[in-house]
Amino acid sequence: MVQELRNDDVGRYIVTTATGSLYLLDLTARTVTRSMAATVPAVEYRDVKPSKLRRDDDPLELLLLESCAVGSSARYWIQVRTDHVVTLRITSPVVRIDTPSPSKP
């Protein structure tokens, strides 16, 4: 398990948050894809209702990975809107950062 990601890192990572959302970060392609409530939330977040966010499950352009570390909220500057106004997305605390398993041929 990875403890922290930086903006200049490369590769693909799965970031799991305390609310159970998964973020697929592709730091090489500079995209982020969020899946709402994809895993069981942490105990202290079980009473929190999952939030549907604009363009969930769509790969979005990652402009800047401000922070992403286990134990803290991740902060992603992304391109969500069609009018090119930048969005700052802040997650619930990150509980895991993993590299995806290689695909089988």
Secondary structure in CASP SS format (residue, H / E / C, confidence):
PFRMAT SS
TARGET T0000
AUTHOR 0000-0000-0000
METHOD secondary structure of the structure
MODEL  1
M C 1.00
V C 1.00
Q C 1.00
E E 1.00
L E 1.00
R C 1.00
N C 1.00
D C 1.00
D C 1.00
V C 1.00
G C 1.00
R E 1.00
Y E 1.00
I E 1.00
V E 1.00
T E 1.00
T E 1.00
A C 1.00
T C 1.00
G C 1.00
S C 1.00
L E 1.00
Y E 1.00
L E 1.00
L E 1.00
D E 1.00
L C 1.00
T C 1.00
A C 1.00
R C 1.00
T E 1.00
V E 1.00
T E 1.00
R E 1.00
S E 1.00
M C 1.00
A C 1.00
A C 1.00
T C 1.00
V C 1.00
P C 1.00
A C 1.00
V H 1.00
E H 1.00
Y H 1.00
R C 1.00
D C 1.00
V C 1.00
K C 1.00
P C 1.00
S C 1.00
K C 1.00
L C 1.00
R C 1.00
R C 1.00
D C 1.00
D C 1.00
D C 1.00
P C 1.00
L E 1.00
E E 1.00
L E 1.00
L E 1.00
L E 1.00
L E 1.00
E E 1.00
S E 1.00
C E 1.00
A E 1.00
V E 1.00
G C 1.00
S C 1.00
S E 1.00
A E 1.00
R E 1.00
Y E 1.00
W E 1.00
I E 1.00
Q E 1.00
V C 1.00
R C 1.00
T C 1.00
D C 1.00
H C 1.00
V C 1.00
V C 1.00
T E 1.00
L E 1.00
R E 1.00
I E 1.00
T E 1.00
S E 1.00
P E 1.00
V E 1.00
V E 1.00
R E 1.00
I E 1.00
D E 1.00
T C 1.00
P C 1.00
S C 1.00
P C 1.00
S C 1.00
K C 1.00
P C 1.00
END
